[in-house]
Amino acid sequence: MSETQSNSLPSEPTSYLDFEKPLAEFEGKARELRTMARESEGMDVESEAAALDAKAATMLKDLYKSLTPWRKCQVARHPDRPHCKDYIEALFSEYTPLAGDRNFADDHAVMGGLARFNDRPVVVIGQEKGYDTKSRIERNFGMARPEGYRKAIRLMELADKFGLPVITLVDTPGAYPGKGAEERGQSEAIARSTEKCLQLGVPLVSVIIGEGGSGGAVAFATANRVAMLEHSVYSVITPEGCASILWKDSEKMREAAEALRLTALNLKELEVIDRIVPEPLGGAHRDRRAAFTSVEAALTEMLGEMEGLSPQQLIKDRRQKFLAMGSKRLAA
């Protein structure tokens, strides 16, 4: 990680989730005391601030000890959570972005290009949500249009041609459901991207870094190895969408989140994913450096598991993995 990248890491959270409000009070008071001490020479508040820090640390541990599925969804969507762009900057060198689907346009919800991972040439592709209002609108909140999936297909074909492993970083609530996207063949583009994943004769590994929503995620994550960050979620539909369909009430999202079995623990048990990537206490946004290190280790291990496999073996491994999915451990 470069000096510039490490300097961009936040030392403290800038926003809190609903269930973290009691924690915000303790941490806020400790910061206020230290600010007052800096402004008033001779004022000693460190012991009191340290006591508040200790209470906050205990509360943080208790809050994250057994998160409900709905709270996992909230953490996965945390506004300060590292996004695709952050992981690319932290873990890859010589990143050269490639733009456009060579057909209609460039979709800024999908970013990707050539890079080096641990000095090994790879193709990296992912969904980027953006951070502030301007970047979120530009990135369409991580919801790709057909041209985004067609860009991903172009990059995967490039990787296959030159024998480069493909790494995908998934973080999307789902594919964009707008009228224009449907007119340009959204479902066909998603299907083609999923098909291309299954055809690649090079290693394909995927990490769900935030939200893995519906076919929009599967189109990137039909991989030889799929990992999920500890507090990420992966599901056929959002809890709000599921609640609206089943109960005609989006406020029943907590019940929907429970029923969807969308957490990393659920999906590892169901063998939908291959491994869970641990996050720092309080989520990836509280210690980005630790999160980057965990993802780097997972990617290294997953790529290492496919060393020496022929293109035919890689394709067979990937197809058998997905054909077997859902055949066991589905009892409620």
Salt bridges, closest charged atoms under 4 A:
GLU12 OE2 - ARG31 NE 3.77
GLU25 OE2 - LYS29 NZ 3.38
GLU27 OE1 - ARG286 NH2 3.06
GLU46 OE2 - ARG34 NH2 2.91
ASP53 OD2 - ARG34 NH2 2.64
ASP62 OD1 - LYS65 NZ 3.84
ASP86 OD1 - ARG288 NH1 3.64
GLU89 OE2 - LYS85 NZ 2.72
GLU94 OE1 - ARG116 NE 3.47
ASP106 OD2 - HIS108 NE2 3.38
ASP106 OD1 - LYS151 NZ 2.69
ASP119 OD1 - ARG116 NH1 3.78
GLU128 OE2 - HIS83 ND1 3.47
GLU138 OE2 - HIS108 ND1 3.22
GLU147 OE2 - ARG184 NH2 2.94
GLU157 OE2 - LYS196 NZ 3.55
ASP171 OD1 - LYS129 NZ 3.28
GLU183 OE2 - LYS179 NZ 3.99
GLU188 OE1 - ARG150 NH2 2.93
GLU188 OE2 - ARG192 NE 3.01
GLU195 OE1 - ARG192 NH1 3.38
GLU211 OE2 - ARG77 NE 2.97
GLU211 OE1 - LYS129 NZ 2.69
GLU240 OE2 - ARG77 NH1 2.72
GLU271 OE1 - LYS328 NZ 3.30
GLU271 OE2 - ARG329 NH2 3.59
ASP274 OD2 - LYS321 NZ 2.66
GLU279 OE2 - ARG81 NH2 2.62
GLU301 OE1 - ARG275 NH1 2.58
GLU305 OE1 - ARG225 NE 2.71
GLU305 OE2 - ARG275 NH2 2.40
GLU307 OE2 - ARG120 NH1 3.15
ASP317 OD2 - ARG225 NH1 3.24
